[in-house]
C-alpha cells in the first residue's frame, strides 16, 4: 500500500528511489583500485546470475525488441574482457544494461546518482536507519569513481546538479475559461532541503487557487521522465482532488518471479506474499504462457488517506485534461495511471513509456563497488498484459507525426473539444 514512507523516502525519481531496497554487500568495501580482468568478470557474473532469476522484463524485451538478453552472456563477457580500464568497465556494464534492456529503471549508478541517494538518506531519518549502511558502506569505492568521472568530465561532471528553475510554466489560454499548467519534471532537491521544490509547489498551488473557478484546466506532462511521486501528490492531487483518497479507485497489481534475492525483501515487507499465488488473479487466464511459467506471486498497491494525511482542497470543480506522450515515464507515468484509473483527468495524447513496477532493488558488485539498480516486479494492466509493454494508453489518442510541434497539436485538439462541448450545452 502506498504510504508516507514510500512517498517521502523512496518514491520513483530521476534517481528512482524505491521503497524496497535489498542489498547484499561486503562488510569490507575498501578504496577503488585498478580492476583486473578476473575481478571485472566476477562482478559481471554476480550481476548476471541475480538478474537471471529476479528481473521481470526479459520476455517483454524479447517481444518488443527481438533481443534475448540472457542468451548473450558470452558476448557480454568478451566485451568486458576487452575493457582497458575502470572507466571502460563502467561504460561496458552500463551499455549491457541500458542499451540492451531499454529499461531506464535498470542501470548502473554513477557517482552523481550515488550522491543523490545519499542526499535522500541524510534528509530522511527513516531512510538512513534502514538503508544508510548499504550506501555508506560503498562510499570509499564511489569516492574513487567520482575522481575518475571528474578527470574524464572536468567541466561538466563535478558541477552536475538537479535544476528545478523554470521547471513549470503556467498560462491563461482563455480568460475565465481555460488554464494551462506545464510541468517538465517531478524532481525534488533533497540536497537543498527541497527549497526549490517548495517554492515551485507554492507557485503552482497559488496559480491553481487563482483559476479554481475556471471550468477547464489542462495539465501538460509530456516529456516528463519522472521524479518523486510526492511532487504530484502534494502539488496537484492535494489541492485539486475533492474526494477522500480512500474513495479513489486506484489499484496496481505487481507480480514477482520469486527469485531468492528479491524474495528476501518481499517476505519481510509482505509476509503473506507466498500465499498470493498469481493463479488467484482474475486476469490469470489471459496472461501469456511465458508469464505463467516465470512468475509466482503478486501484491497489490492501493491508495488511502495516509498518503496525504492533511489536505486543503481549493474547491476546483472543473474538468481536467492531462497531456501525455511516449516520453512520460516512472513517477510521471504513475501520475498518468492515477488520473486514468480514478477519473481525475482525461488523458489526451499518445501512450506513455510506462514503467515496470514499484520495487526497484540494488546489487552491489564487491570488486568495483558499483551499485546496479534493477526492477523486480511486472506491473499488470487490468487485462493481465504488461504495463512495461503498453504504457498508459490515453483516453483520447492523438496521432503523432513528424510535422510541427506535437504538444501544440494536442493542445489545439483539446481546445477544439472544449469549444465543441461548450457549443453543445
Order of alpha helices (4+ residues) and beta strands (2+ residues): alpha-alpha-alpha-alpha-alpha-beta-alpha-alpha-alpha-beta-beta-alpha-beta-alpha-beta-alpha-alpha-beta-beta-alpha-beta-beta-beta-beta-alpha-beta-alpha
